[in-house]
Amino acid sequence: MEQVDKTQMRKRNMKLFPSYKKFSWDYIFFYTINFLFLTQIKGINPADIVLIDSFYYLFSTIAQIPATIIIEFLGRKNSLIFANILNCLYMIVIIFSENLFNLIFAECLSSLAFAIKGSAEPSLLNESIPPTKKKSEIFAKINEKGMSSYYLINGVATVLAGFLYEINPYIPIILSLITVIMVTILATLFIEPIPKSKNSKININQIKEIKDSFKFILKSERIKSLILFSVLMTGILGVLSNYEISLLEDLDVSASILGILFAVLEVIASLGTKKQDKFHNKYTNKSLTVIGIAITGSCIVSGFAGILSKEYKIGIILIIAAYLIKYICGGIYYALIEKYLSNFTNKDIDTKIYTANNCIRSISGAGIGIMASFLLDRMETAYCMIIIGGIFAILIVLVSKYMKKRVGLRPEEYSKEEVKYDK
């Protein structure tokens, strides 16, 4: 009977997961118009919106440990239900928010929700796949199926959100809430893969493992180099997600046009992800440096084009061209950085490295977001992009020089301690 139940669980979860993933990976009908909604409808200062993102990064860092405890206590299925309920509450708070405090509280809910989902979702899928030599391939295939569908659905939703926003700004947010409610219902259809008795005790070793991962990072020159680069890229990509919309809003680009533009850019990013192998083969050890310079360069060009657009319409064309470069490189970057980190780890250390990486990126992202908010509160978006792009271009060049003698060397050039976790 137990074997039959386990087989049923695996069939159900493996079949359901792609459908769940394509609607739950991130908010649908929300991004792009959320910036317009908060500035135009709720009257929030653009600088404060960038500051709110800093609180999200801060809360994400704090949420790592409680998220782990919640998953251990509730189990994977119930944790997903709980996390998606938090996302429903997030949308409700956004709809009825009246001040900056309400939005900061909303970010607290969202950060805890995604901290739980980030661990519970892959764990539920992994535990639902039967033991086999091709388990990792099956996992990747199922997960990728959900992600690719998300790109398509979100692209269409982004276009619709732009047009619906001009009819009534609340419609896209309500549709996003309805989608999250649907995702919550889908989560109830999963079957818990781990017996309740194994979930009833909180595993305090999780905290020790995070501590151990930081110790290894401090010793590993390769990991430190990659995470340092990751911090810079996460910072500038996070800032640009708001600056890009703010720049076009300053130029009076309509919500419907923004929806179409960013839907196309998202598709471009997904295409960039598929080209990461060819990109790596062409630029090898210089791949990350090329990406970093291209993204910071596009940021600077966008800023100058934004200034030019006030007098000449060709400036908007330059902005779109710069955005295209940034989204292509962003898609390639996200694929490459995970690949590079996984090359230096095995099953004994990979989870701890990714957890530590997320913590460091979140802490740094909060600081970078505060700086970006400070600038945006004192000058136009175009000038902010020039300054941010210039600062990060210099930092990326310096970090790339630091990485040159530490990443991409031959195996025999590394110490035994450095390569002990290599695959």
C-alpha positions, 0 to 999 in steps of 0.5 A: 500500500505504501508503495502504491501511495508513493507511486501515486505521489510521484506521478501526481507531483511530477505531472502537476509541477510544470503547470504550477511553476509556469504560474508561480515562478513570479508575479504575473500581470504585475511587473512594469505596471507596478512602478506606474501604479505606485507612482501615478495612483498611490503617489509614491516617490520613484526614489522611495520605490527603489528604497522599497526594493532595498527592504526586500533584499534586507528582509530576504536575508533575514527570512532565510532561517525562518523559511528553513524552520517553516519548511521543516515544521510544515513540510513542503506542500503546506509550506508552499500553500502558506507561501502563496497565501503570503503572496495573496496578502502581499497583493491585497496590501499593494491594492489598499496601501496608503503610505510607504509603511504599508509597502514596506510591510508588503515587501516583508510578506513577499520576501518570506514567501519567496524565501520559502518557495525558493527552497520548498519548490525544488525540494518537493520536485526532487523528492517526488522523482524516483531514484534513478541515474537520470534523476537530475536530467528529469528534474531539469526537464520538468523545471525547465518546462515550467520556466519556459511556459512562464516566459511565454505567459508572462510576456503575453500578460505584460502586454495585456497589463499595459492596455488594461492599466490605461482602462483601469490601473487596478485591473492588472493588480487584481488579475495578479491577485487572482493568479496567485489565488489560483496558484495557491489552489494548485499547491493544495493538489500536491502530495507531500513527498516526505512523511510527517514524522520526518518533518516534525523536528526542526533541523538546527543543523541548517544554521550550522551548515550556513555558517560552514558555507561562509567559512569555505567561501572565505577560504576559496578564492574562486568562490569569493571572486564569483560571489563578488562579481555576482553581488555587483551584477545583482545590484545593478540589475536590481537597480535597472529594473526600476530605473528603466521604467522610471526613465521611460515614464519621465519621457511620457511613454504610455503604459500600453507601449511599456507593456509591449516593450518589456514583453519583447525584452523578456522574450529577448532575455529568454533567447539570451539564456539559450545562447549561453553555451555559445557565448561561453565558448567564444569568450571563455574566461572573459565571459563575465567581464564582457557581460558586465561591461556590456550591461554597465555600458548600456546603462550609461548609454540609456542615461545619455539617450534619455537626456538626448530624447528631450530634444531628439526622438532618436534618443528613444531608439537608442534607449531601446537598443541599450535595453535590448543589449542589457536584457540579452546579456542579463539572460546569458549572465543568470545562466552562466553564473549558476553554471560556474558556481555549480562547477566548483561544488558537489552535493555536499556543499552546493546548497550551502554555497547557494544559500550563502550566495543569496544572503550576501547578494541580499545584504549588498543589494539592500545597500546598493538600493539605498544608494540608488534611491538617494540619487533618484531623490535628488536628480533625474533618472537619466543622470542617475543611470549615467552615475550608476553605470559609471560606478559599476563599470569601474567596480566590474573592471577592478573585480575582473582583474581580481578574478583573472588570477583566481578563476579559470585556471588549470586544475593543477594550478589550484590548491587541494583545499580549493578543489576538494568540492569540485565535481 
